[in-house]
Amino acid sequence: MINQLESELDSNFKNFEQEILELNKISENYNNLLETLKESEAKYRFITENSADIIFQLDKDYKVVYVNPADEKLRGYKKEEILGLSIWEFIEPKTRDQVHKMISYKKENNIPFTKPICFQFPTLHKKGYYIWFEVNINPILDSQNNITGYNAISRDITLRKKYEEEIQTKNKELKEANEAKDKFFSIIAHDLRSPYQGLMGIVSILMNEFDSMSKKMANDYLELLNKSVRSQYNLLEDLLSWSKIQSGKMKCIPKKINLLDGINSAITNLIPNAQNKNLNIEINVNKYLSIYADPDMFNLLARNLLSNAIKFTGNSGKIEILTGNLNNDIYVEIKDSGIGIEKEDIGKLFRMDISFSMPGTNSEKGSGLGLLLCKEIIDKHNGKIWVESKFGEGSSFKFIFPKDEDN
């Protein structure tokens, strides 16, 4: 009997020892798991606390129960100012309603929340200005698939939004420029083609009737032919110059040039035209005044504006070239006593999408391309050009180039 009891006690003791060993193993595993969890929590906390993105944890009513320090860096709010507040206080109502609809739709249709809900919105910084955020929000679900809270990560995308807006603006400008350029080419094609019918008509008359017509009539036809050919040549010259500027083949290399020398150089080839109309050209420019401009482009600009002044000024009229000061800038003015421009037509100048030209006082023709060329040259120099005119009293074209600091 005693031996049997001893045997049972010995067996129970061994079982007890085994259970103690198992409990020790469980305890060791638990401690290891606890240590792993602590390490994991430390890593998670380190990542969360040092993240450049704002990390929120919300309850089921969207109230903030945790926010990392990035919120103070990005939006200026301390943690104590945010905890307990609804996240919707920082989000515009339109965005809030969209997010509510997305969450409700998934819940009502039993669609699993396998991916975060992503949305973008502007939010107010504590200092009063708006910044853009992209938010990924993910519901926290219990075993019954009920939402118990939300995890949310917010990233500052203000710079990205700025670049997107700039790209959209540039694309819009490029589209408008291409449309205007297409229309412009259509206009130029018409201007290039139309005069040739007249030219061919004059040539045909001269070929068929030259022997029978008087010398005066022949000279009249030849004069018409000469004017038409010169007009076409000037159009082609302007078109070639414009295309070179557009394509970058005519490089803009500004340097210091004497303003008076530049004007005298531009006017040289136009003197015969002015003499034919007995025009008085006065140049009132300080001989020491200089500007920064590309010499070839300045010559082209001055020549076009002076040519226009000669074209639209009647016989024995007057053209003045002078300078003035405007907001500490020096402007050049080419003023004529010609026919002037109607008020409603001034806005049509310098525009690529509108074909506007008028015949000169001696029926000289033009295409309006010369002024477009002037505008391109001024833009290349970051300058400014404008016109002041009164119909019947003449016009004044003014332009500004960057001035020489030594003036």
Contacts in CASP RR format, 6 or more apart in sequence:
PFRMAT RR
TARGET T0000
AUTHOR 0000-0000-0000
METHOD contacts of the structure
MODEL  1
MINQLESELDSNFKNFEQEILELNKISENYNNLLETLKESEAKYRFITEN
SADIIFQLDKDYKVVYVNPADEKLRGYKKEEILGLSIWEFIEPKTRDQVH
KMISYKKENNIPFTKPICFQFPTLHKKGYYIWFEVNINPILDSQNNITGY
NAISRDITLRKKYEEEIQTKNKELKEANEAKDKFFSIIAHDLRSPYQGLM
GIVSILMNEFDSMSKKMANDYLELLNKSVRSQYNLLEDLLSWSKIQSGKM
KCIPKKINLLDGINSAITNLIPNAQNKNLNIEINVNKYLSIYADPDMFNL
LARNLLSNAIKFTGNSGKIEILTGNLNNDIYVEIKDSGIGIEKEDIGKLF
RMDISFSMPGTNSEKGSGLGLLLCKEIIDKHNGKIWVESKFGEGSSFKFI
FPKDEDN
48 55 0 8 1.000
48 68 0 8 1.000
49 68 0 8 1.000
49 69 0 8 1.000
51 68 0 8 1.000
51 70 0 8 1.000
52 70 0 8 1.000
53 70 0 8 1.000
53 153 0 8 1.000
53 154 0 8 1.000
53 155 0 8 1.000
53 156 0 8 1.000
54 67 0 8 1.000
54 68 0 8 1.000
54 70 0 8 1.000
54 71 0 8 1.000
54 74 0 8 1.000
54 75 0 8 1.000
54 133 0 8 1.000
54 153 0 8 1.000
54 154 0 8 1.000
54 155 0 8 1.000
55 66 0 8 1.000
55 67 0 8 1.000
55 68 0 8 1.000
55 70 0 8 1.000
55 151 0 8 1.000
55 152 0 8 1.000
55 153 0 8 1.000
55 154 0 8 1.000
56 64 0 8 1.000
56 66 0 8 1.000
56 67 0 8 1.000
56 87 0 8 1.000
56 150 0 8 1.000
56 151 0 8 1.000
56 152 0 8 1.000
56 153 0 8 1.000
56 154 0 8 1.000
57 64 0 8 1.000
57 65 0 8 1.000
57 66 0 8 1.000
57 67 0 8 1.000
57 149 0 8 1.000
57 150 0 8 1.000
57 151 0 8 1.000
57 152 0 8 1.000
58 64 0 8 1.000
58 65 0 8 1.000
58 87 0 8 1.000
58 149 0 8 1.000
58 150 0 8 1.000
58 151 0 8 1.000
58 152 0 8 1.000
59 65 0 8 1.000
59 148 0 8 1.000
59 149 0 8 1.000
60 147 0 8 1.000
60 148 0 8 1.000
60 149 0 8 1.000
60 150 0 8 1.000
61 86 0 8 1.000
62 86 0 8 1.000
62 87 0 8 1.000
62 88 0 8 1.000
62 150 0 8 1.000
63 84 0 8 1.000
63 85 0 8 1.000
63 86 0 8 1.000
63 87 0 8 1.000
64 82 0 8 1.000
64 83 0 8 1.000
64 84 0 8 1.000
64 85 0 8 1.000
64 86 0 8 1.000
64 87 0 8 1.000
65 83 0 8 1.000
65 84 0 8 1.000
66 83 0 8 1.000
67 79 0 8 1.000
67 82 0 8 1.000
67 83 0 8 1.000
69 79 0 8 1.000
71 77 0 8 1.000
71 79 0 8 1.000
71 82 0 8 1.000
72 78 0 8 1.000
72 79 0 8 1.000
74 131 0 8 1.000
74 154 0 8 1.000
74 156 0 8 1.000
75 90 0 8 1.000
75 123 0 8 1.000
75 125 0 8 1.000
75 126 0 8 1.000
75 131 0 8 1.000
76 125 0 8 1.000
76 126 0 8 1.000
76 127 0 8 1.000
77 126 0 8 1.000
87 152 0 8 1.000
88 96 0 8 1.000
90 123 0 8 1.000
90 124 0 8 1.000
91 121 0 8 1.000
91 123 0 8 1.000
92 121 0 8 1.000
92 122 0 8 1.000
95 119 0 8 1.000
95 120 0 8 1.000
95 121 0 8 1.000
98 119 0 8 1.000
99 117 0 8 1.000
99 119 0 8 1.000
99 137 0 8 1.000
102 117 0 8 1.000
103 117 0 8 1.000
103 139 0 8 1.000
103 147 0 8 1.000
105 111 0 8 1.000
106 112 0 8 1.000
106 113 0 8 1.000
107 147 0 8 1.000
113 138 0 8 1.000
113 139 0 8 1.000
113 141 0 8 1.000
116 136 0 8 1.000
116 137 0 8 1.000
116 138 0 8 1.000
116 153 0 8 1.000
117 136 0 8 1.000
117 137 0 8 1.000
117 138 0 8 1.000
118 134 0 8 1.000
118 135 0 8 1.000
118 136 0 8 1.000
118 137 0 8 1.000
119 134 0 8 1.000
119 135 0 8 1.000
119 137 0 8 1.000
120 132 0 8 1.000
120 133 0 8 1.000
120 134 0 8 1.000
120 135 0 8 1.000
120 157 0 8 1.000
120 161 0 8 1.000
121 132 0 8 1.000
121 133 0 8 1.000
121 135 0 8 1.000
122 130 0 8 1.000
122 131 0 8 1.000
122 132 0 8 1.000
122 133 0 8 1.000
123 130 0 8 1.000
123 131 0 8 1.000
123 132 0 8 1.000
123 133 0 8 1.000
124 130 0 8 1.000
125 131 0 8 1.000
131 156 0 8 1.000
131 158 0 8 1.000
132 156 0 8 1.000
132 157 0 8 1.000
132 158 0 8 1.000
132 160 0 8 1.000
132 161 0 8 1.000
133 154 0 8 1.000
133 155 0 8 1.000
133 156 0 8 1.000
133 157 0 8 1.000
134 154 0 8 1.000
134 155 0 8 1.000
134 157 0 8 1.000
135 152 0 8 1.000
135 153 0 8 1.000
135 154 0 8 1.000
135 155 0 8 1.000
136 152 0 8 1.000
136 153 0 8 1.000
137 150 0 8 1.000
137 151 0 8 1.000
137 152 0 8 1.000
138 150 0 8 1.000
138 151 0 8 1.000
138 152 0 8 1.000
139 147 0 8 1.000
139 149 0 8 1.000
139 150 0 8 1.000
140 147 0 8 1.000
140 148 0 8 1.000
140 149 0 8 1.000
140 150 0 8 1.000
140 151 0 8 1.000
141 147 0 8 1.000
141 148 0 8 1.000
142 148 0 8 1.000
179 353 0 8 1.000
180 352 0 8 1.000
180 353 0 8 1.000
181 352 0 8 1.000
183 352 0 8 1.000
183 353 0 8 1.000
184 352 0 8 1.000
184 353 0 8 1.000
184 372 0 8 1.000
187 355 0 8 1.000
187 367 0 8 1.000
188 239 0 8 1.000
188 367 0 8 1.000
188 369 0 8 1.000
190 355 0 8 1.000
191 235 0 8 1.000
191 355 0 8 1.000
191 367 0 8 1.000
192 232 0 8 1.000
192 235 0 8 1.000
192 236 0 8 1.000
192 239 0 8 1.000
195 228 0 8 1.000
195 231 0 8 1.000
195 232 0 8 1.000
195 365 0 8 1.000
198 228 0 8 1.000
199 225 0 8 1.000
199 228 0 8 1.000
199 229 0 8 1.000
199 232 0 8 1.000
202 221 0 8 1.000
202 224 0 8 1.000
202 225 0 8 1.000
202 228 0 8 1.000
203 225 0 8 1.000
205 221 0 8 1.000
206 218 0 8 1.000
206 221 0 8 1.000
206 222 0 8 1.000
206 225 0 8 1.000
210 218 0 8 1.000
213 221 0 8 1.000
227 363 0 8 1.000
227 364 0 8 1.000
227 365 0 8 1.000
228 365 0 8 1.000
231 364 0 8 1.000
231 365 0 8 1.000
231 366 0 8 1.000
234 307 0 8 1.000
234 366 0 8 1.000
235 366 0 8 1.000
235 367 0 8 1.000
235 369 0 8 1.000
238 304 0 8 1.000
238 367 0 8 1.000
238 369 0 8 1.000
238 370 0 8 1.000
238 373 0 8 1.000
239 369 0 8 1.000
241 250 0 8 1.000
241 300 0 8 1.000
241 373 0 8 1.000
242 369 0 8 1.000
242 370 0 8 1.000
242 372 0 8 1.000
242 373 0 8 1.000
242 376 0 8 1.000
243 249 0 8 1.000
244 250 0 8 1.000
245 252 0 8 1.000
245 297 0 8 1.000
245 373 0 8 1.000
245 376 0 8 1.000
245 377 0 8 1.000
245 380 0 8 1.000
246 376 0 8 1.000
250 296 0 8 1.000
250 297 0 8 1.000
251 294 0 8 1.000
252 294 0 8 1.000
252 297 0 8 1.000
252 380 0 8 1.000
252 381 0 8 1.000
253 294 0 8 1.000
254 292 0 8 1.000
254 293 0 8 1.000
254 294 0 8 1.000
254 381 0 8 1.000
254 402 0 8 1.000
255 292 0 8 1.000
255 293 0 8 1.000
255 294 0 8 1.000
255 295 0 8 1.000
256 290 0 8 1.000
256 291 0 8 1.000
256 292 0 8 1.000
256 404 0 8 1.000
257 290 0 8 1.000
257 291 0 8 1.000
257 292 0 8 1.000
257 293 0 8 1.000
257 295 0 8 1.000
257 298 0 8 1.000
258 287 0 8 1.000
258 289 0 8 1.000
258 290 0 8 1.000
259 285 0 8 1.000
259 286 0 8 1.000
259 289 0 8 1.000
259 290 0 8 1.000
259 291 0 8 1.000
259 323 0 8 1.000
259 332 0 8 1.000
260 283 0 8 1.000
260 285 0 8 1.000
260 286 0 8 1.000
260 287 0 8 1.000
260 289 0 8 1.000
262 295 0 8 1.000
262 298 0 8 1.000
262 299 0 8 1.000
262 302 0 8 1.000
263 283 0 8 1.000
263 285 0 8 1.000
263 302 0 8 1.000
263 321 0 8 1.000
263 332 0 8 1.000
264 283 0 8 1.000
265 299 0 8 1.000
266 298 0 8 1.000
266 299 0 8 1.000
266 302 0 8 1.000
266 303 0 8 1.000
266 306 0 8 1.000
267 281 0 8 1.000
267 283 0 8 1.000
267 302 0 8 1.000
267 303 0 8 1.000
267 306 0 8 1.000
269 303 0 8 1.000
270 303 0 8 1.000
270 306 0 8 1.000
270 307 0 8 1.000
270 310 0 8 1.000
273 307 0 8 1.000
273 310 0 8 1.000
274 281 0 8 1.000
274 310 0 8 1.000
274 319 0 8 1.000
277 310 0 8 1.000
277 313 0 8 1.000
277 314 0 8 1.000
277 315 0 8 1.000
277 316 0 8 1.000
277 317 0 8 1.000
277 361 0 8 1.000
277 362 0 8 1.000
278 315 0 8 1.000
278 316 0 8 1.000
278 317 0 8 1.000
279 310 0 8 1.000
279 313 0 8 1.000
279 314 0 8 1.000
279 315 0 8 1.000
279 316 0 8 1.000
279 317 0 8 1.000
279 318 0 8 1.000
279 319 0 8 1.000
280 316 0 8 1.000
280 317 0 8 1.000
280 318 0 8 1.000
280 319 0 8 1.000
281 318 0 8 1.000
281 319 0 8 1.000
281 320 0 8 1.000
281 321 0 8 1.000
282 318 0 8 1.000
282 319 0 8 1.000
282 320 0 8 1.000
282 321 0 8 1.000
283 321 0 8 1.000
283 322 0 8 1.000
284 320 0 8 1.000
284 321 0 8 1.000
284 322 0 8 1.000
284 323 0 8 1.000
285 321 0 8 1.000
285 322 0 8 1.000
285 323 0 8 1.000
285 332 0 8 1.000
286 323 0 8 1.000
288 407 0 8 1.000
289 323 0 8 1.000
289 330 0 8 1.000
289 407 0 8 1.000
290 403 0 8 1.000
290 404 0 8 1.000
290 406 0 8 1.000
290 407 0 8 1.000
291 298 0 8 1.000
291 330 0 8 1.000
291 401 0 8 1.000
291 402 0 8 1.000
291 403 0 8 1.000
291 404 0 8 1.000
292 381 0 8 1.000
292 401 0 8 1.000
292 402 0 8 1.000
292 403 0 8 1.000
292 404 0 8 1.000
293 381 0 8 1.000
293 401 0 8 1.000
293 402 0 8 1.000
294 380 0 8 1.000
294 381 0 8 1.000
297 377 0 8 1.000
297 380 0 8 1.000
297 381 0 8 1.000
298 377 0 8 1.000
298 401 0 8 1.000
300 373 0 8 1.000
300 377 0 8 1.000
301 373 0 8 1.000
301 374 0 8 1.000
301 377 0 8 1.000
301 378 0 8 1.000
301 399 0 8 1.000
302 334 0 8 1.000
304 370 0 8 1.000
304 371 0 8 1.000
304 373 0 8 1.000
304 374 0 8 1.000
305 334 0 8 1.000
305 374 0 8 1.000
305 397 0 8 1.000
305 399 0 8 1.000
306 319 0 8 1.000
306 321 0 8 1.000
306 334 0 8 1.000
308 370 0 8 1.000
308 371 0 8 1.000
308 397 0 8 1.000
309 319 0 8 1.000
309 334 0 8 1.000
309 335 0 8 1.000
309 336 0 8 1.000
309 338 0 8 1.000
309 395 0 8 1.000
309 397 0 8 1.000
310 319 0 8 1.000
311 360 0 8 1.000
311 361 0 8 1.000
311 362 0 8 1.000
311 364 0 8 1.000
311 366 0 8 1.000
312 336 0 8 1.000
312 338 0 8 1.000
312 339 0 8 1.000
312 340 0 8 1.000
312 358 0 8 1.000
312 360 0 8 1.000
312 361 0 8 1.000
312 394 0 8 1.000
312 395 0 8 1.000
313 319 0 8 1.000
313 336 0 8 1.000
313 337 0 8 1.000
313 338 0 8 1.000
313 339 0 8 1.000
313 361 0 8 1.000
313 394 0 8 1.000
314 337 0 8 1.000
314 338 0 8 1.000
314 339 0 8 1.000
314 361 0 8 1.000
314 362 0 8 1.000
315 361 0 8 1.000
317 336 0 8 1.000
317 337 0 8 1.000
317 338 0 8 1.000
318 336 0 8 1.000
318 337 0 8 1.000
319 334 0 8 1.000
319 335 0 8 1.000
319 336 0 8 1.000
319 337 0 8 1.000
320 333 0 8 1.000
320 334 0 8 1.000
320 335 0 8 1.000
320 336 0 8 1.000
321 332 0 8 1.000
321 333 0 8 1.000
321 334 0 8 1.000
321 335 0 8 1.000
322 332 0 8 1.000
322 333 0 8 1.000
322 335 0 8 1.000
323 330 0 8 1.000
323 331 0 8 1.000
323 332 0 8 1.000
323 333 0 8 1.000
324 330 0 8 1.000
324 331 0 8 1.000
324 333 0 8 1.000
325 331 0 8 1.000
326 400 0 8 1.000
329 400 0 8 1.000
329 403 0 8 1.000
330 400 0 8 1.000
330 401 0 8 1.000
330 403 0 8 1.000
330 407 0 8 1.000
331 398 0 8 1.000
331 399 0 8 1.000
331 400 0 8 1.000
332 398 0 8 1.000
332 399 0 8 1.000
332 400 0 8 1.000
332 401 0 8 1.000
333 396 0 8 1.000
333 397 0 8 1.000
333 398 0 8 1.000
334 396 0 8 1.000
334 397 0 8 1.000
334 398 0 8 1.000
335 394 0 8 1.000
335 395 0 8 1.000
335 396 0 8 1.000
335 397 0 8 1.000
336 394 0 8 1.000
336 395 0 8 1.000
336 396 0 8 1.000
337 393 0 8 1.000
337 394 0 8 1.000
338 361 0 8 1.000
338 392 0 8 1.000
338 393 0 8 1.000
338 394 0 8 1.000
338 395 0 8 1.000
339 358 0 8 1.000
339 360 0 8 1.000
339 361 0 8 1.000
339 391 0 8 1.000
339 392 0 8 1.000
339 394 0 8 1.000
340 389 0 8 1.000
340 390 0 8 1.000
340 391 0 8 1.000
340 392 0 8 1.000
340 393 0 8 1.000
340 394 0 8 1.000
340 395 0 8 1.000
341 349 0 8 1.000
341 358 0 8 1.000
341 387 0 8 1.000
341 389 0 8 1.000
341 391 0 8 1.000
341 394 0 8 1.000
341 395 0 8 1.000
342 391 0 8 1.000
343 391 0 8 1.000
345 356 0 8 1.000
346 387 0 8 1.000
346 389 0 8 1.000
348 354 0 8 1.000
348 356 0 8 1.000
349 356 0 8 1.000
349 371 0 8 1.000
349 387 0 8 1.000
350 371 0 8 1.000
350 372 0 8 1.000
350 374 0 8 1.000
350 375 0 8 1.000
350 385 0 8 1.000
351 372 0 8 1.000
352 372 0 8 1.000
355 367 0 8 1.000
355 368 0 8 1.000
356 368 0 8 1.000
357 365 0 8 1.000
357 366 0 8 1.000
357 367 0 8 1.000
357 368 0 8 1.000
359 365 0 8 1.000
359 366 0 8 1.000
374 385 0 8 1.000
374 399 0 8 1.000
375 385 0 8 1.000
378 384 0 8 1.000
378 385 0 8 1.000
378 399 0 8 1.000
378 400 0 8 1.000
378 401 0 8 1.000
381 401 0 8 1.000
381 402 0 8 1.000
382 402 0 8 1.000
383 399 0 8 1.000
383 400 0 8 1.000
383 401 0 8 1.000
383 402 0 8 1.000
384 399 0 8 1.000
384 400 0 8 1.000
385 397 0 8 1.000
385 398 0 8 1.000
385 399 0 8 1.000
385 400 0 8 1.000
386 397 0 8 1.000
386 398 0 8 1.000
386 399 0 8 1.000
387 395 0 8 1.000
387 396 0 8 1.000
387 397 0 8 1.000
387 398 0 8 1.000
388 395 0 8 1.000
388 396 0 8 1.000
388 398 0 8 1.000
389 395 0 8 1.000
389 396 0 8 1.000
END
